Amino acid sequence: MTHRARRRIAIVGAGGFAREVAWLLREHNRVEDTWDFAGYLVSDLAKLGPHDSRDEVLGDLSYLDTPGRVDALALGIGTAAARVKVGAELEARFPTLEFPALQHPSVLGDRGSCRFGQGSIVCAGVIATVNVTLDPWVMVNLACTLGHEAHLGRGCVLNPTVNLSGGVDLGEGVLVGTGAQVLQYVKVGKGAIIGAGALVNRDVPEGVTVVGIPARPLQKG
């Protein structure tokens, strides 16, 4: 039996979610021995905080200017706007590297009809049923459910236990808070934010923050 060599992968980011991505890689390797985790990379070493994994930081992104150090990158950043921005920067700066779509082994769904874009991350306990589409750099956190024909635009982030009903369409960079529910065929515009625990039963315009049950625009001031 021929064994494929492991590929070296680094995670961009060094905080809590980056560590969760490293765990996802370890769990993946229990099923399919694919990845050799090289360490973390950050955009600015001077901004490393007390909760970052300093001991495993390889350096800043200039580390990758030497060819061959890694084969692939994963984005260990858990905010939607940053995933859109940094994902585009990585694609432009390192076009020869792989940005794999990563799923925890416990993820359930129809692999034949679902589409997971490059750089997307799907965490443990997620159920994505049929014809679900994740554009590049999407992140779906723990124990979310994605109904039939759900579409998540580039860089969207679902925090834990979000429920998207069938036909939901999220625009680029949408952030959905923990425990929120979005009902069937609702459209959420680019850059909108859905608050934790909200129940969204109508379309949300671009850039608007909605909260509550049923969800309504957040009042300013």
VOZA-89961 format. One record per atom (N, C-alpha, C): residue number from 1; atom name; y, x negated, z negated. Coordinates in steps of 0.02 Angstrom, whole numbers. Each point is the difference from the previous one (the first is absolute). Example, Ala and Ser with C-alpha at 12.3 -4.5 7.8 and 13.67 -1.06 7.14 Angstrom:
! VOZA-89961
  resi  name       Y       X       Z
     1     N    -284    -660    -390
     1    CA      59      45       0
     1     C      60     -45       0
     2     N      53      18      36
     2    CA      59     -42      -3
     2     C      55      39     -37
! end
This chain:
! VOZA-89961
  resi  name       Y       X       Z
     1     N     -59     -42       0
     1    CA      59      42       0
     1     C      62     -44       0
     2     N      48      15      45
     2    CA      61     -40       5
     2     C      54      30     -44
     3     N      31     -41     -42
     3    CA      54      22     -44
     3     C      67     -21      29
     4     N      46      47       5
     4    CA      67     -16      25
     4     C      39     -36     -54
     5     N      36     -52      19
     5    CA      40     -38     -49
     5     C      55      43     -29
     6     N      13     -10     -64
     6    CA      55      35     -31
     6     C      67     -21      32
     7     N      46      47       1
     7    CA      67     -15      23
     7     C      47      -5     -60
     8     N      45     -48       3
     8    CA      48     -11     -55
     8     C      57      50       6
     9     N      15      34     -55
     9    CA      53      50       0
     9     C      46     -12     -59
    10     N      65       5      12
    10    CA      50      -4     -53
    10     C      33      68      -8
    11     N      24      13     -60
    11    CA      35      63     -15
    11     C      73     -15      -9
    12     N      42      37      37
    12    CA      73      -7      -7
    12     C      23      45     -57
    13     N      29     -32     -51
    13    CA      15      33     -63
    13     C     -43     -29     -55
    14     N      23       3     -62
    14    CA     -38     -30     -55
    14     C       1      42     -63
    15     N      21      63       6
    15    CA       3      44     -58
    15     C     -63      41     -10
    16     N       8      55     -36
    16    CA     -58      40     -19
    16     C     -38      28      59
    17     N      35      28      50
    17    CA     -36      28      57
    17     C     -34     -55      40
    18     N      31     -58       5
    18    CA     -32     -56      34
    18     C     -66     -18     -33
    19     N      -2       2     -67
    19    CA     -63     -13     -35
    19     C     -51      54      14
    20     N      22      62       8
    20    CA     -46      53      18
    20     C     -29     -10      70
    21     N      40     -26      45
    21    CA     -26     -15      67
    21     C     -52     -56      -4
    22     N      13     -50     -42
    22    CA     -50     -54      -9
    22     C     -65      29     -27
    23     N       4      48     -46
    23    CA     -60      33     -25
    23     C     -36      38      56
    24     N      39      35      42
    24    CA     -30      35      57
    24     C     -40     -48      44
    25     N      29     -60      12
    25    CA     -35     -49      40
    25     C     -66     -22     -32
    26     N       2      -9     -66
    26    CA     -62     -20     -36
    26     C     -52      55       6
    27     N      21      63      -7
    27    CA     -47      55       5
    27     C     -27       6      72
    28     N      43     -11      48
    28    CA     -23       1      69
    28     C     -54     -53      12
    29     N       9     -58     -29
    29    CA     -47     -55      10
    29     C     -69      15     -31
    30     N      -3      46     -48
    30    CA     -65      19     -27
    30     C     -42      37      52
    31     N      33      33      46
    31    CA     -34      38      52
    31     C      -6     -39      64
    32     N      54     -32      19
    32    CA       2     -40      62
    32     C      40     -63     -15
    33     N     -34     -56      -1
    33    CA      31     -63     -23
    33     C      45     -28      55
    34     N      63      22      -1
    34    CA      46     -13      55
    34     C      57     -47     -18
    35     N      29       8     -60
    35    CA      64     -31     -15
    35     C      -5     -54     -52
    36     N      36     -54      12
    36    CA      10     -54     -47
    36     C      73       3     -22
    37     N      13      24     -61
    37    CA      69       9     -24
    37     C      31     -68     -13
    38     N      55     -14      36
    38    CA      33     -65      -5
    38     C      51      -1     -57
    39     N      34      56     -12
    39    CA      53       2     -51
    39     C      56      45      23
    40     N      54      -1     -38
    40    CA      58      43      13
    40     C      57     -39      32
    41     N      39      35      40
    41    CA      60     -28      30
    41     C      59      46     -18
    42     N      59     -29     -10
    42    CA      59      39     -17
    42     C      57     -21      45
    43     N      50      43       7
    43    CA      57     -16      43
    43     C      48     -49     -33
    44     N       3       1     -67
    44    CA      48     -43     -35
    44     C     -31     -21     -67
    45     N     -18     -63      -5
    45    CA     -32     -26     -61
    45     C      46       6     -61
    46     N      65      -1      12
    46    CA      48       3     -55
    46     C       1      69     -33
    47     N     -28      50      34
    47    CA       1      68     -26
    47     C     -66      21     -32
    48     N     -46     -47     -10
    48    CA     -62      17     -35
    48     C      16      25     -70
    49     N     -30      57     -18
    49    CA      14      29     -65
    49     C     -57     -10     -49
    50     N       9      25     -62
    50    CA     -50     -10     -52
    50     C     -66      35      13
    51     N       0      50      44
    51    CA     -62      37      14
    51     C     -34     -23      64
    52     N      26     -52      31
    52    CA     -30     -26      61
    52     C     -55     -51     -16
    53     N     -47      -7      47
    53    CA     -57     -45      -8
    53     C      19     -70      21
    54     N      41     -32     -41
    54    CA      29     -65      18
    54     C     -53     -53      16
    55     N     -54       0     -39
    55    CA     -49     -54       7
    55     C     -37       2      67
    56     N       1      57      34
    56    CA     -35       5      63
    56     C      47       5      60
    57     N      64     -13     -11
    57    CA      49       2      55
    57     C      -4     -64      40
    58     N     -11       7      65
    58    CA      -6     -58      44
    58     C      68     -29      18
    59     N      51      43       1
    59    CA      67     -20      21
    59     C      36      58      31
    60     N      54     -15      36
    60    CA      34      53      37
    60     C     -30       5      70
    61     N      30      40      43
    61    CA     -29      12      65
    61     C       0     -62      45
    62     N      39     -49     -17
    62    CA      -1     -63      39
    62     C     -68     -35      -6
    63     N     -39      18     -50
    63    CA     -69     -26      -7
    63     C     -39      13      65
    64     N      16      55      34
    64    CA     -37      19      59
    64     C      24     -35      64
    65     N      54     -39      -6
    65    CA      24     -36      59
    65     C     -48     -55      21
    66     N     -45     -21     -45
    66    CA     -53     -46      18
    66     C     -60      40      25
    67     N     -17      -7      64
    67    CA     -54      42      28
    67     C     -67     -13     -35
    68     N     -39      54      -4
    68    CA     -68      -6     -24
    68     C     -11       7     -74
    69     N      54       9     -38
    69    CA      -8       6     -73
    69     C     -35      65     -19
    70     N      17      54      35
    70    CA     -34      64     -11
    70     C     -12      32      68
    71     N     -47      47       1
    71    CA     -15      38      60
    71     C      33      69       1
    72     N      15      26     -60
    72    CA      23      69      -4
    72     C      47       8     -60
    73     N      40      54       4
    73    CA      46      17     -54
    73     C     -10      73     -19
    74     N       7      15     -65
    74    CA       3      68     -26
    74     C      67       7     -37
    75     N      27      60       1
    75    CA      66      12     -30
    75     C      -9      34     -68
    76     N      10     -39     -53
    76    CA      -9      24     -68
    76     C      63      24     -32
    77     N      38      41      37
    77    CA      63      28     -23
    77     C      -8      76       0
    78     N      20      32     -54
    78    CA     -14      71      -7
    78     C      57      48      11
    79     N      55     -23      30
    79    CA      56      44      14
    79     C       6      10      76
    80     N      16      62      20
    80    CA      -3      17      70
    80     C      51     -38      42
    81     N      63      -2     -21
    81    CA      51     -33      40
    81     C     -16     -74      10
    82     N     -26     -31     -53
    82    CA     -18     -71       5
    82     C     -59     -10      46
    83     N     -48      45       0
    83    CA     -58      -7      45
    83     C      22       5      73
    84     N      46      45      15
    84    CA      26       5      68
    84     C      35     -65      20
    85     N      45     -24     -43
    85    CA      41     -59      15
    85     C     -42     -64       5
    86     N     -40     -12     -53
    86    CA     -38     -63      -2
    86     C     -55       1      52
    87     N     -31      58      12
    87    CA     -51       4      52
    87     C      27     -21      68
    88     N      59      25      17
    88    CA      31     -19      64
    88     C      15     -74       3
    89     N      23     -28     -56
    89    CA      15     -72      -2
    89     C     -63     -42      10
    90     N     -54      20     -32
    90    CA     -63     -37       7
    90     C     -26       3      72
    91     N       3      58      30
    91    CA     -23       7      69
    91     C      39     -45      47
    92     N      67      -3     -10
    92    CA      42     -40      44
    92     C      -8     -75     -12
    93     N      -8     -20     -64
    93    CA       0     -71     -17
    93     C     -69     -32       9
    94     N     -53      39     -10
    94    CA     -67     -28       2
    94     C     -45      40      47
    95     N      15       1      64
    95    CA     -37      43      47
    95     C     -72     -19      10
    96     N     -19     -61     -18
    96    CA     -70     -21      10
    96     C     -45      18     -59
    97     N      29      21     -56
    97    CA     -41      17     -57
    97     C     -26      72       4
    98     N     -55      13     -34
    98    CA     -29      67      -3
    98     C      30      37     -59
    99     N      14      64      10
    99    CA      23      44     -54
    99     C     -51      56      -7
   100     N     -55     -12     -35
   100    CA     -55      48       1
   100     C      16      65     -36
   101     N     -31      54      23
   101    CA       1      63     -37
   101     C     -54      -5     -53
   102     N      19       7     -63
   102    CA     -46     -11     -55
   102     C     -14      66     -36
   103     N     -64      14     -12
   103    CA     -19      59     -39
   103     C     -49     -21     -55
   104     N       9      27     -59
   104    CA     -48      -9     -54
   104     C     -67      30      20
   105     N     -55     -29     -20
   105    CA     -66      28      20
   105     C     -12      72     -20
   106     N      35      25     -50
   106    CA     -10      69     -22
   106     C      37      51      41
   107     N      41     -21      48
   107    CA      37      48      42
   107     C     -49      41      41
   108     N      12      66       3
   108    CA     -41      46      39
   108     C      40      31      56
   109     N     -33      11      56
   109    CA      33      32      57
   109     C     -40     -10      63
   110     N      22      34      53
   110    CA     -34      -5      64
   110     C      26     -61      38
   111     N     -37     -55      -5
   111    CA      22     -62      32
   111     C       5       7      76
   112     N     -35      49      28
   112    CA       3       8      72
   112     C      65      30      25
   113     N      31      43     -41
   113    CA      61      33      23
   113     C      64     -23     -35
   114     N      -6     -34     -56
   114    CA      59     -25     -36
   114     C      23     -65      30
   115     N      66     -13      -3
   115    CA      30     -60      28
   115     C      43     -34     -53
   116     N     -15     -63     -13
   116    CA      35     -38     -52
   116     C      36     -58      34
   117     N      67       2      -1
   117    CA      40     -51      34
   117     C      -1     -67     -34
   118     N      20     -52      36
   118    CA      -1     -67     -28
   118     C      44      -4     -62
   119     N     -23     -40     -48
   119    CA      37      -9     -62
   119     C      -4      57     -49
   120     N     -37      54      18
   120    CA      -6      56     -46
   120     C     -49     -17     -56
   121     N      11      32     -58
   121    CA     -43     -11     -58
   121     C     -18      67     -29
   122     N     -64      13      -9
   122    CA     -24      62     -29
   122     C     -41     -18     -62
   123     N      23      24     -58
   123    CA     -28     -22     -64
   123     C     -59      43     -22
   124     N     -28     -17     -57
   124    CA     -62      31     -24
   124     C       7      75     -10
   125     N     -54      36      17
   125    CA      -4      71     -15
   125     C      36      45      49
   126     N      26     -26      55
   126    CA      36      41      49
   126     C     -51      37      44
   127     N      17      64      16
   127    CA     -38      38      49
   127     C      47      16      58
   128     N     -17     -24      60
   128    CA      36      16      61
   128     C     -49      35      46
   129     N       9      64      12
   129    CA     -53      41      30
   129     C     -11     -16      74
   130     N      32      37      44
   130    CA     -11     -10      72
   130     C      67      -4      37
   131     N       1     -42      52
   131    CA      59      -7      43
   131     C      63     -19     -38
   132     N      -9     -39     -52
   132    CA      57     -25     -40
   132     C      25     -64      33
   133     N      67      -7       6
   133    CA      29     -59      32
   133     C      48     -34     -48
   134     N     -12     -63     -12
   134    CA      45     -42     -39
   134     C      31     -51      47
   135     N      66       2       7
   135    CA      35     -49      41
   135     C       1     -68     -36
   136     N      21     -54      34
   136    CA       1     -66     -32
   136     C      38       0     -67
   137     N     -27     -40     -47
   137    CA      31     -16     -64
   137     C       2      58     -49
   138     N     -36      54      13
   138    CA      -6      54     -49
   138     C     -39     -23     -61
   139     N      18      26     -58
   139    CA     -39     -13     -60
   139     C     -17      67     -34
   140     N     -65      11     -11
   140    CA     -24      60     -34
   140     C     -32     -22     -65
   141     N      30      19     -56
   141    CA     -23     -24     -65
   141     C     -59      42     -25
   142     N     -20     -13     -62
   142    CA     -62      25     -28
   142     C      -7      76       3
   143     N     -60      23      20
   143    CA     -23      69      -9
   143     C      44      51      36
   144     N      28     -17      57
   144    CA      37      48      41
   144     C     -49      37      46
   145     N      21      60      24
   145    CA     -38      37      49
   145     C      44      14      60
   146     N     -28     -11      60
   146    CA      37       8      62
   146     C     -38      50      44
   147     N      30      57      13
   147    CA     -34      53      37
   147     C      -2     -14      75
   148     N     -36      43      35
   148    CA     -10      -7      73
   148     C      67      -6      37
   149     N       1     -46      47
   149    CA      58     -11      44
   149     C      63     -23     -37
   150     N      -6     -22     -62
   150    CA      58     -28     -34
   150     C      22     -64      36
   151     N      65     -10       4
   151    CA      28     -59      32
   151     C      51     -33     -47
   152     N     -10     -64     -13
   152    CA      46     -38     -43
   152     C      34     -53      42
   153     N      67       5       5
   153    CA      38     -45      41
   153     C       4     -70     -29
   154     N      24     -46      39
   154    CA       2     -71     -16
   154     C      30     -12     -70
   155     N     -37     -38     -41
   155    CA      24     -21     -65
   155     C       3      53     -54
   156     N     -28      59      13
   156    CA      -1      52     -52
   156     C     -40     -24     -61
   157     N      20      24     -58
   157    CA     -36     -15     -62
   157     C     -17      65     -36
   158     N     -64       9     -15
   158    CA     -22      54     -44
   158     C     -19     -31     -67
   159     N      33      20     -53
   159    CA     -20     -22     -67
   159     C     -63      38     -22
   160     N     -31     -20     -56
   160    CA     -65      28     -17
   160     C      -2      77      -4
   161     N     -57      27      18
   161    CA     -20      70      -5
   161     C      44      48      40
   162     N      30     -23      54
   162    CA      37      44      46
   162     C     -51      40      40
   163     N      18      63      15
   163    CA     -40      42      44
   163     C      41      21      60
   164     N     -23     -20      60
   164    CA      31      23      63
   164     C     -48      49      32
   165     N      24      61      12
   165    CA     -42      50      33
   165     C      -4     -14      75
   166     N     -40      39      35
   166    CA     -10     -10      71
   166     C      64       5      40
   167     N       6     -45      49
   167    CA      56       3      46
   167     C      66     -25     -26
   168     N       2     -28     -60
   168    CA      63     -27     -27
   168     C      21     -60      42
   169     N      65      -6      13
   169    CA      27     -54      41
   169     C      56     -34     -39
   170     N     -12     -63     -20
   170    CA      49     -39     -37
   170     C      33     -50      48
   171     N      66      -2       0
   171    CA      36     -47      42
   171     C      -2     -71     -28
   172     N      29     -46      36
   172    CA       0     -71     -21
   172     C      31      -9     -69
   173     N     -33     -40     -42
   173    CA      29     -21     -64
   173     C       6      55     -52
   174     N     -39      53       5
   174    CA       1      53     -50
   174     C     -36     -25     -63
   175     N      29      16     -58
   175    CA     -32     -15     -64
   175     C     -18      65     -34
   176     N     -64       7     -19
   176    CA     -24      61     -34
   176     C     -22     -19     -70
   177     N      32      30     -51
   177    CA     -12     -18     -69
   177     C     -67      23     -27
   178     N     -20     -29     -55
   178    CA     -64      14     -31
   178     C     -12      74     -12
   179     N     -58      24      23
   179    CA     -20      69     -14
   179     C      34      53      42
   180     N      40     -19      48
   180    CA      34      50      42
   180     C     -49      32      48
   181     N      17      61      22
   181    CA     -41      36      49
   181     C      45      22      58
   182     N     -24     -11      60
   182    CA      37      21      60
   182     C     -45      49      37
   183     N      24      61      10
   183    CA     -42      53      28
   183     C      -5      -5      76
   184     N     -46      39      28
   184    CA     -21      -8      69
   184     C      57       5      50
   185     N      -2     -45      48
   185    CA      45      -3      57
   185     C      73     -11     -17
   186     N      14     -23     -59
   186    CA      68     -19     -19
   186     C      17     -67      32
   187     N      63      -6      23
   187    CA      24     -63      28
   187     C      52     -30     -48
   188     N      -6     -65     -12
   188    CA      45     -35     -45
   188     C      34     -55      40
   189     N      67       1       1
   189    CA      38     -44      43
   189     C       1     -72     -24
   190     N      17     -44      45
   190    CA       4     -73     -11
   190     C      40     -16     -64
   191     N     -29     -43     -42
   191    CA      35     -25     -59
   191     C       9      50     -56
   192     N     -31      59       5
   192    CA       5      49     -55
   192     C     -42     -22     -60
   193     N      18      27     -58
   193    CA     -36     -15     -62
   193     C     -21      66     -31
   194     N     -64       4     -19
   194    CA     -26      59     -34
   194     C     -16     -21     -72
   195     N      31      34     -47
   195    CA      -7     -18     -70
   195     C     -70      11     -27
   196     N     -16     -35     -54
   196    CA     -65       7     -33
   196     C     -12      72     -20
   197     N     -59      25      14
   197    CA     -19      67     -21
   197     C      30      56      41
   198     N      37     -15      52
   198    CA      33      53      39
   198     C     -51      39      42
   199     N      18      62      17
   199    CA     -39      41      45
   199     C      44      15      60
   200     N     -17     -29      57
   200    CA      42       5      60
   200     C     -30      53      46
   201     N      37      55      10
   201    CA     -26      55      40
   201     C      44      15      61
   202     N      49     -44      12
   202    CA      42       8      60
   202     C      20     -69      25
   203     N      23      -4      62
   203    CA      18     -64      29
   203     C      56     -34     -40
   204     N      -2     -67       0
   204    CA      49     -40     -36
   204     C      39     -42      51
   205     N      67       5       1
   205    CA      39     -38      49
   205     C      -3     -75     -13
   206     N      18     -38      50
   206    CA       2     -73      -4
   206     C      46     -22     -57
   207     N     -24     -48     -40
   207    CA      40     -32     -51
   207     C      13      41     -63
   208     N     -29      58      -6
   208    CA      13      45     -57
   208     C     -53     -12     -54
   209     N      22       4     -64
   209    CA     -46      -3     -56
   209     C     -11      70     -27
   210     N     -64      20      -7
   210    CA     -15      67     -26
   210     C     -42      -7     -63
   211     N      10      46     -47
   211    CA     -36       0     -64
   211     C     -15      72     -19
   212     N     -50       7     -45
   212    CA     -12      65     -31
   212     C     -54      41      34
   213     N     -11      62     -30
   213    CA     -49      48      24
   213     C      34      68       7
   214     N       9      24      61
   214    CA      -7     -35      63
   214     C      54     -53       8
   215     N     -12     -49      43
   215    CA      46     -57       7
   215     C      66      22      31
   216     N      54     -26     -28
   216    CA      67      13      26
   216     C      39     -67       0
   217     N      51      -5      42
   217    CA      39     -62       1
   217     C      29     -17     -68
   218     N      -4     -64     -17
   218    CA      28     -24     -63
   218     C      75       5       2
   219     N      28      32     -51
   219    CA      72       7      -4
   219     C      33     -65     -23
   220     N      52     -21      34
   220    CA      35     -62     -17
   220     C      56      14     -48
   221     N      13     -49     -43
   221    CA      55       5     -47
   221     C     -16      39     -63
! end
